[in-house]
Amino acid sequence: MRKNIIMVVNPISGDIDKAELTEGALFFAEKENLNLVIYNTSGVNDIVNIKTLYNTYTPERIIVVGGDGTIKMVAEAMEKENVIVGILPAGSANGLAVDLDLNLTLDENLKIAFLNDYIEIDVITINDKISLHLSDLGLNAELIKNYENATVRGKLGYALQAVNTLIDFEGPFTATITANNQTINCVATMIVIANSKKYGTGVVINPFGVMNDGMFELVILKNLDLYVFGQIITGNMPIESNDVEIISTNQAVIKTNFPVSFQMDGEYCGKETEYNVEILHKQMKVAIQ
């Protein structure tokens, strides 16, 4: 009897044509005698539909063709299920895939996604929503908002929005952070809530990031000018700076003095003044090389 595999494809992620990926996956599945069930996301009832497909086919793996947002959506749908997630990177910024060293050829990624072993990674919850990779509040979240409303995609799209974001940015905010039984006050331009090391650009924003250590990091960036912000966008930011403070913890509360823009795994989520952050240890199985 053929094993079932569900493949969730985001047709619009990264402004990339998914035909080659889909055809490659179908060919690979046929070669391995696997039954591949393809689901194309629409933005309407996707989580419910993925749950229904899982209950119908009970696959041991779900392959994701998309970026961090699509992977996060599948993780939310499969939160209570024992299933391995394979990744075929196809987003604007494939941060999780970059951190897992999955920026490989299609043939290599197909083998990993369909057949390879897995690791169990931690998941962060922020105000009861799942974050797998990197979330932040402040300047980069404003950039994400502007990028989502722009017409140019990919890394060029991010770069084009950087100057506009800095011009329109409301400025630093004051944050009260409670973590590790201590409370600190700081003025920040951006606070990263990090389960891992790198943004999709390849920049190491959190040198202490390990995705299965039961901890996350708060990376507090106190001052960001155009030069440093440009380094974040292009992947060249030096983290050794007096303007950067890093807190490792498994639980934190962040309160800001006014509503601050917030993004999770590359998707803009609006503005809040309080963020309750917790780690869920080894919550998700992800195929790796």
N, C-alpha and C positions, 0 to 999 in steps of 0.2 A: 504493500500500500504506500502510495506516495505521500511524503510529508508536505504539509501546507506551510507556505510562507506568505505573509501579507506584505505588500510594498506600498507605502504611503508616499505619493508623489505630490509635491507642491508645484503646480504648473508655472507659477509666476515668480517664484523665489529667485533672486539674483539676476532676473531678466535673462535667464539662460534657457535655451531650448533643451528639453528633457528627452527628446526622441532617442538620441544616442544612448543615454543612460538606460532608458526603458528597454530598448532593443537588446542592449548588452545584458541586462538582467534576465530578460526572457530567454535568451540563448543560453546563458550560464545555468539557469534553473532547469532547462530542458536537458542539458548535458549531465546535470547532477541528479536527474530524475526527481525533481521537486515540482510541486504544484504551486505556481506563483499567482497570487490574487492581487491585482493592482487596484488601488483606490486613489483617485485624484481629488485633492482637497478643493473645496469651493468657497470656504469661509462661512458656510452655513451648516450648522449641526455636525461639524467634522468630528468632534470628540465623541458624540453619541453614535455616529456612523461607524467610527473605528471600533468602539466597544462592541457594537452589534456584529461586525465582521469577526472580531476576535472570538466572540461567543459562538459564532457559526462554524468557524474553521479551526479553533483552538491551536494556532500555530505555536511552534517553539521559538520562532523569531519574527520580528517585524523590521523590515528594512525601510529606512527613511531617505527619500530623495528630496533634499531641501537644505535649509540653513538652520541656525540655532532655534529660531522660532518654531519651525516645523517639528524639530526634535522635542522641544519642550511640550508642544501640543500632544505628541504621541505619548510622552512620559506622563502627562496628566490623564490621558485616556487609559493608560496601562498601570496606573498608580498601585492598584491592588493585585496585579497579575504577575505571575512568575514567567517572564518572557525576556528573551535577549533582543536588544535593539542593535541593528546594524546600520551603519551610516555611509551613504554615498553623497559626499559633500556637494551641494548645489545651491548655495545661498550667496548673498552679497558679501557677507563676512562670516566665514565658517569657523568661528572661534573655537567651539568644542572640538571639531575635527582637527584643527591646527594643534590644539593642546594634546590630542591623542595621537599625533603624528600620522594622520590619515590623509594628508595632502599628497597622495600618491597617484599612480596611473589608475584608469578605470578597471583594468584587469586585476590589479593588486587589491583595489578596494572591494571589488565583487567577491573575491576569495575570502577576504577578511569578514565582510558583512554576512555572507551566507554560511561560512564554514568554520571560521576561526574561533578560538577560545575567547573568553570575555573577562572583564574585571567588574567588580561591583563598585560603583561610584556613589559618592554622597550627593544629596539633593538639598538645596537651601529653600526654606519657605520664608517669604517676605509678605507680611500681612496675609498669610494663608494661601499665597500663590507660589507656584513652583519656579525656582531658578536653578538651572543646571550649570551655568558657566559664569558669566559676569553680568552683574546689574550695577547701576550707579544712579546717583542723584546729583543734579547740578548741570555743569556745562555740557558734558557729553550727551546727557539725556535731551538737552535742547537741540544738539546737533542731530540726534536720531529723529526728533520731531520734524525738524526742517528737512531732513533727508527723505522722510516718508512722504512729504508734500511736494518733493521735487520730481523732475522728469528724468534726470540723468542718474543712472544706477551705478553700482560697483564702487571701487575705491575712488575713482574720479569724482563720482557724485558726492562722496563724503568730503573730499578735499574742497570741492566747489562751495560747499555749505559752511566750511569752517570759518571763513572770514565773516559771513553774514551772522553766524551764531555768536561770535565774539562781540560784534557791534551791538546786537540786540540783547545780549545777556544782561539780566537784572543785577548781576554782581554777586560778590561773596555772600554767604549766608552763615548764620551762627547755628551750630549744632551742639546739642547735649547728648552725649553717648554714654550709655550704661552698659558695661561689659566686664566680665571677670570680677564682679563685686566692687567695681569702681565706677565713678562717674567723672567724665571730663567735659569741659566746654572748649570748643574750638571754632575758629572762623575758617571756612572752607569754600573753595570754588567748585569742588567735586569730591564726592565720597564713593569709592568703588566697594561693592560687596562681592567678594571674589571667592569662588570655589576652586579656581585654577590660576594659571600663570599669565596667559596671553590673550590679548584681543585678536580678532581675526586678521589684523594687519601684521601680526607676528610680534608686536611690541610686548615686552615683559612688563606688565603693570604690577605684578605681585610675585616677587621672587620666592616667596614661601609657600606658594600654592601647591597643594597635593589633593587630588580629587577624591581620595578615600581615607583620609586621616581623621575624620570626625571633627574637623575644624574648618572654619572659614576665616578670611581676613577682611578687615576694614582698612582700605587704603585711602588715607585722608590727604588730598592734594590741596594745599592751602593757597597757592598762587599759581595761576596759569596765564601766561601771556601768549601772544600769537605764535612765538617761536616754540615754546614748550608744547602748546596745543598741536601745532603742526607736526611735532615729533611723535605725538601720540597717534595722529592720523597716519603717518608714514611708517611707523614702526621703529623709530630710532630714539625713543625717550630714555634718557639716563635716569634710573630710579634713585641713585645716590644723591640726595638733595635734602637740605634742611627744611625744604618746603613740603616734604613728604613724611607722614607718620603712618605706621602700620600696626594694627592691633589684631592678634590671633585670638579667636574665641569660638565657642560653640553656640552662643546665644547673645543677642544684643538688642537694645532699644535705641533708636535714633530719633531725636525730636529736633525740628528746625523752627526758626523764629518766624518763618513765613512759608507758604506752600512752595515746594521746590519740585521742578520737573524730575521725572523718574523713568528709567527704562529697565526692562528685564530681558536679558538674552537678545538684545538688538531690537526690541519692540517698545515703542513709547507707551507709557501707562498713565499719563496725566500728572497731576501734582498732589502731593500729600505733605502733611507736617509731622507725621509719626510713622515709623517703620519698625515693626516687630520681626526680628530675624532669628531663625533657628536652623540648626543642621539636622538632617535626617541621615543617619550613618548607613552607608552601603545600601542605598535604597533602590538602585537601578543597575541592571546588567547591560553592559555595552561591549560589543565585539571589538577586539583590538588585534594588532598584528603581533 
